[in-house]
Amino acid sequence: MAMTRAILVLIMSFALIAMCAAQYESTTDSTGSKGTEKGSGGAIVHVSIITVMAALLGGANYRALDLFSSPFQLCFYNTTPNAFTLALRMDGNLVLTDADGQIAWQTEFEHPSDTLLVGQGLRPDGPNRIISRSSEKPSLLYYTSEWFGTSQGALTQVLFNTTPESEEAYAYELTFEFFVANSSAGTSIMSRPKYNSTLSLLRLGFDGSLKVYTYYDKVSHGAWEVTFSLFDLINGNNGVSECKLRSRCGSLGLCEDEQCVACPTANGLLGWSKNCAPPTQRKCDTANASKVDYFKVVGVEHFMDDYNKGEGFLKLDECRNKCSKDCQCLGFFYKQESSKCLLAPVLGTLNKIANTSHVAYIKLQLHRSYGFTRLIIVLHFNL
């Protein structure tokens, strides 16, 4: 019975949290300035909602707290002695504990999510990936990170963190702290916001973008800003070219110097637009694979080239034949100097390079309706 009641509290807590957040937003006036946070009518609304829930659960008592007024940033909790407690902590973790304080359930990576909050991390014996939100029937696409020098041994934990840059705390460092078995820890600095960046979150987008968003609570407008973007070669620390972001130039576009510059077509390179797309689809016929046509795009690499160099050694005709017989293959990328062959089920952004021996072959005979399909992009730490 106690567990049933705890589960009911857990289910209803999500609605209550949303209401708490909405009530807090309602204290903002039309000019965007924050209204009175302490002693406002919002607490009365919270209490009335919680009272209804308490009655449903058999008379448990709950107290609503003003937001940002508690060390644990609680919105509500159970005041019944020797009973379970539901608490929303400062790090954003929603925790359900037994009477003795043992955690029965928590949101902090019971299942992989697309977000890391400051103080959260990845580890071998627990959550070891962040996974983006996606459509109902996504394709899977994995990529790795080489931010950490791990020649000392196997990674045991990685933490997303922020610390003052100096004692004066004029600026903060957003970091990944990594811990290696039988060795000392290390730190990879992502960015240095010029203010307290404790209220930060790292999020993996469905398009593969990896960004840190930081909230600056000293201003009324524009409090959220991007303080780190992985795919930002110009402004980012340890940044990667935007041309290596799958969706940067749409479903089929050519990217050079961080800009979308052309639409590859069977008639050559045309001016880029948001309507750039692969060729018109026709039915896939593997029995007539030798009749499948392609057009060439010279001096380009697939956006996944850093993580998958392709299969080798293959002759060009062998690579072409493999793609022609594969209805999931939309094109292939061939490197003449190494005879590497990469089949591409997703085309996306083609990265322009100086080496003309790297060539993309885009299939003209396609079998399926092609659109912008969201992928699950997984940042997986192989700990």
Secondary structure in CASP SS format (residue, H / E / C, confidence):
PFRMAT SS
TARGET T0000
AUTHOR 0000-0000-0000
METHOD secondary structure of the structure
MODEL  1
M C 1.00
A H 1.00
M H 1.00
T H 1.00
R H 1.00
A H 1.00
I H 1.00
L H 1.00
V H 1.00
L H 1.00
I H 1.00
M H 1.00
S H 1.00
F H 1.00
A H 1.00
L H 1.00
I H 1.00
A H 1.00
M H 1.00
C H 1.00
A H 1.00
A H 1.00
Q H 1.00
Y H 1.00
E H 1.00
S H 1.00
T C 1.00
T E 1.00
D C 1.00
S C 1.00
T C 1.00
G C 1.00
S C 1.00
K E 1.00
G C 1.00
T C 1.00
E C 1.00
K C 1.00
G C 1.00
S C 1.00
G C 1.00
G H 1.00
A H 1.00
I H 1.00
V H 1.00
H H 1.00
V H 1.00
S H 1.00
I H 1.00
I H 1.00
T H 1.00
V H 1.00
M H 1.00
A H 1.00
A H 1.00
L H 1.00
L C 1.00
G C 1.00
G C 1.00
A C 1.00
N C 1.00
Y E 1.00
R E 1.00
A E 1.00
L C 1.00
D C 1.00
L C 1.00
F C 1.00
S C 1.00
S C 1.00
P C 1.00
F C 1.00
Q C 1.00
L C 1.00
C C 1.00
F E 1.00
Y E 1.00
N E 1.00
T C 1.00
T C 1.00
P C 1.00
N C 1.00
A C 1.00
F C 1.00
T E 1.00
L E 1.00
A E 1.00
L E 1.00
R C 1.00
M C 1.00
D C 1.00
G C 1.00
N C 1.00
L E 1.00
V E 1.00
L E 1.00
T E 1.00
D C 1.00
A C 1.00
D C 1.00
G C 1.00
Q C 1.00
I E 1.00
A E 1.00
W E 1.00
Q E 1.00
T C 1.00
E C 1.00
F C 1.00
E C 1.00
H C 1.00
P C 1.00
S C 1.00
D C 1.00
T E 1.00
L E 1.00
L E 1.00
V C 1.00
G C 1.00
Q C 1.00
G E 1.00
L E 1.00
R C 1.00
P C 1.00
D C 1.00
G C 1.00
P C 1.00
N C 1.00
R E 1.00
I E 1.00
I E 1.00
S C 1.00
R C 1.00
S C 1.00
S C 1.00
E C 1.00
K C 1.00
P C 1.00
S E 1.00
L E 1.00
L E 1.00
Y E 1.00
Y E 1.00
T C 1.00
S C 1.00
E C 1.00
W C 1.00
F C 1.00
G C 1.00
T C 1.00
S C 1.00
Q C 1.00
G C 1.00
A C 1.00
L E 1.00
T E 1.00
Q E 1.00
V E 1.00
L E 1.00
F E 1.00
N E 1.00
T E 1.00
T E 1.00
P E 1.00
E C 1.00
S C 1.00
E C 1.00
E C 1.00
A C 1.00
Y C 1.00
A C 1.00
Y E 1.00
E E 1.00
L E 1.00
T E 1.00
F E 1.00
E E 1.00
F E 1.00
F E 1.00
V E 1.00
A C 1.00
N C 1.00
S C 1.00
S C 1.00
A C 1.00
G E 1.00
T E 1.00
S E 1.00
I E 1.00
M E 1.00
S E 1.00
R C 1.00
P C 1.00
K C 1.00
Y C 1.00
N C 1.00
S C 1.00
T C 1.00
L C 1.00
S E 1.00
L E 1.00
L E 1.00
R E 1.00
L E 1.00
G C 1.00
F C 1.00
D C 1.00
G C 1.00
S C 1.00
L E 1.00
K E 1.00
V E 1.00
Y E 1.00
T E 1.00
Y E 1.00
Y C 1.00
D C 1.00
K C 1.00
V C 1.00
S C 1.00
H C 1.00
G C 1.00
A C 1.00
W E 1.00
E E 1.00
V E 1.00
T E 1.00
F E 1.00
S E 1.00
L C 1.00
F C 1.00
D C 1.00
L C 1.00
I C 1.00
N C 1.00
G C 1.00
N C 1.00
N C 1.00
G C 1.00
V C 1.00
S C 1.00
E H 1.00
C H 1.00
K H 1.00
L C 1.00
R C 1.00
S C 1.00
R C 1.00
C C 1.00
G C 1.00
S C 1.00
L E 1.00
G E 1.00
L E 1.00
C E 1.00
E E 1.00
D C 1.00
E C 1.00
Q E 1.00
C E 1.00
V E 1.00
A E 1.00
C E 1.00
P E 1.00
T E 1.00
A C 1.00
N C 1.00
G E 1.00
L E 1.00
L E 1.00
G E 1.00
W C 1.00
S C 1.00
K C 1.00
N C 1.00
C C 1.00
A C 1.00
P C 1.00
P C 1.00
T C 1.00
Q C 1.00
R C 1.00
K C 1.00
C C 1.00
D C 1.00
T H 1.00
A H 1.00
N H 1.00
A H 1.00
S H 1.00
K H 1.00
V C 1.00
D C 1.00
Y E 1.00
F E 1.00
K E 1.00
V E 1.00
V E 1.00
G C 1.00
V E 1.00
E E 1.00
H E 1.00
F C 1.00
M C 1.00
D C 1.00
D C 1.00
Y C 1.00
N C 1.00
K C 1.00
G C 1.00
E E 1.00
G C 1.00
F C 1.00
L C 1.00
K C 1.00
L H 1.00
D H 1.00
E H 1.00
C H 1.00
R H 1.00
N H 1.00
K H 1.00
C H 1.00
S H 1.00
K C 1.00
D C 1.00
C C 1.00
Q C 1.00
C C 1.00
L C 1.00
G E 1.00
F E 1.00
F E 1.00
Y E 1.00
K E 1.00
Q C 1.00
E C 1.00
S C 1.00
S C 1.00
K E 1.00
C E 1.00
L E 1.00
L E 1.00
A E 1.00
P C 1.00
V C 1.00
L C 1.00
G E 1.00
T E 1.00
L E 1.00
N E 1.00
K E 1.00
I C 1.00
A C 1.00
N C 1.00
T C 1.00
S C 1.00
H E 1.00
V E 1.00
A E 1.00
Y E 1.00
I E 1.00
K E 1.00
L C 1.00
Q C 1.00
L C 1.00
H C 1.00
R C 1.00
S C 1.00
Y C 1.00
G C 1.00
F C 1.00
T C 1.00
R C 1.00
L E 1.00
I E 1.00
I E 1.00
V E 1.00
L E 1.00
H E 1.00
F C 1.00
N C 1.00
L C 1.00
END
